[in-house]
Amino acid sequence: MAHRNVSVVTKFFIYIVMLVFTVLTIYPLVWVIIQSFKTNMDFMMNSRLGLPAEWYFGHYTIVWNQWQFFTFFQNSVIYTSVTVGAVVLLSNMAGFAFAKIDFKITKLLLGLFIIGLLLTLQSILVPLFLMVNAVGLINTRLGVLIPYVGLGLPMAVYLNTDFVKRGIPRELMESAEIDGASLLAIYRKIILPMSSPVLITIAIITFVATWNEFIIMNILTTRDEFRSIPALVGRFAGSLGTNWGVLFTILSMSLVPMLVFYFIFRNKITQGIAAGAIKG
């Protein structure tokens, strides 16, 4: 492909656009962190867009000690890590079976997962609560994890099935079968490694959705020892008043795992997006 010369003006315009998008992305994060150092009086008396009149660091001590932030943080980590791992692995295995293994009920089972995409969370809250309560899993981590995994599977199964069907040639499976490989070996050595682009996408979607989920966790738990960070955030944002300093402190502290997740896996995320674009 011939090399295309880009003019200085075009380069300048591209850099300006990239700079604007960078600022729009980073500024909200920086703004949230800055607000955590303001007192409530500072919020009422001064501009909410400006710097604190006096930098107050006491909110972090209050949140960590008085409001047991570590308990909520620990629960968020447990719920998110288990849900992401289960959804990624189970959906990939199901996608492999639906796309490459022919059975009479394959289409029926896949159709049932697709129906799950049509269900809204609000429509299943009451039956979900009744079922969890009937089996005695209210106020347990397992009672929260099962719905999290179940609600994350329909979209993940659909994405995996489509990716495996279109992106992984059947000839690879046939060659492995001729060499005597079992279905488990084919999945472990061929399907799973080649599915990394879609698995990264599913992991990101599931991570963000689970980390920020509030409704299910708030309905299925009443005790703080089983609740995650969104429940703690809800305590400081109400119609009767808002403790802005503590609220933004909790938000700032809850951002740390998401930022760490991105910086650790940023290369994999970029590779997955690029590979997915090439496959498409």
Secondary structure, 3 states (H helix, E strand, C coil): CCCCCCCHHHHHHHHHHHHHHHHHHHHHHHHHHHHCCCCHHHHHHCCCCCCCCCCCCHHHHHHHHHCCHHHHHHHHHHHHHHHHHHHHHHHHHHHHHHHHCCCCCHHHHHHHHHHHHHCCHHHHHHHHHHHHHHCCCCCCHHHHHHHHHHHHHHHHHHHHHHHHHHHCCHHHHHHHHHCCCCHHHHHHHHHHHHCHHHHHHHHHHHHHHHHCCCHHHHHHCCCHHHCCHHHHHHHCEECCEECHHHHHHHHHHHHHHHHHHHHHHHHHHHHHHHHHHHHC
